[in-house]
Amino acid sequence: MDDLTSKVLSAIALIRPFLNDDGGDVELVEVTQNHEAKVRLTGSCRECSMKQSTLKGGIEETIRKAVPEIKSVIAVED
């Protein structure tokens, strides 16, 4: 695992408890060569009407603050 991936996983660990409180979670799918973090929303986050807000205002903000090298966070489906 490279250093960038480790940093993103650490950032996800910061927000995970808040997602878990609502029955949801997020998992890192990959960090691309273009410094994009691809994530998958799971649990209640997957179908939640607020998932875009959670993705942009919570997950992406947390990752980009902790890992400035990440240019964007993209949600992927199964």
N, C-alpha and C positions, 0 to 999 in steps of 0.2 A: 504494500500500500504506500502510495507516495505521500509526501508531506501535505500537499494541497488537499487531498482526500481526507487525511487525518484531521486537518483543521475544519473542514466542512462537517465532518462527523461530530466533532466537538461542539460546533455551533448548533447543530441539530439537537444535541443532547441538552442544550440550554432551553430550547423551546418545547421539547418533548413532554415534560410534565404538564404543561398547560393544555396541550392537545389531548393527552391521556385523561385529564380531568373531564373532558367532554366526550370520552369514548373514542377518540381518534388517535392517529399517529401519522408519522411521515417517515419514509425510508429513502436513503440515497440510492439512486440507480447507478449514476456515474458522474464523474467530473470529466468533461470533454477537453480536448486539446485547446479548444477556444475559450477555456475557463468558464464554461457554463455548467451549472450544477443541475442535473436532472433528478427530480424527486418524484415519488409516488405517494399520494395521500391514501391512507388506509382507514379502516374502521368507519366511524361516523363522519369523519372529515371527507371521505370519498363522495358521499351523496349530499353533503350539507349545502344549503343554499348560500352560505357565506364562505364557501371554500376559496373563491378568488380573493376575497379580502384577507382571509387567513394566509393564503399563499403570498400575496404581495406585502401586506402590512405586518405580518408576523414572521413567517418563515424566511422570505427573501430579505427582509430588513435585518433580521438577526444574523443570517449567513453573511450578507454583504458587510455588515458592521464588523463582524469578527474576522472575515476573510476578504479584505478589499480587492484581492486579485480576481475574485469571482465577478464576472460581468453581468450575469443574469441567472435567475433560477426559473426553471421550466418544469411544469407539472406534466408528467406522462401518465398515460393510462396503461392498463395491463398489456 
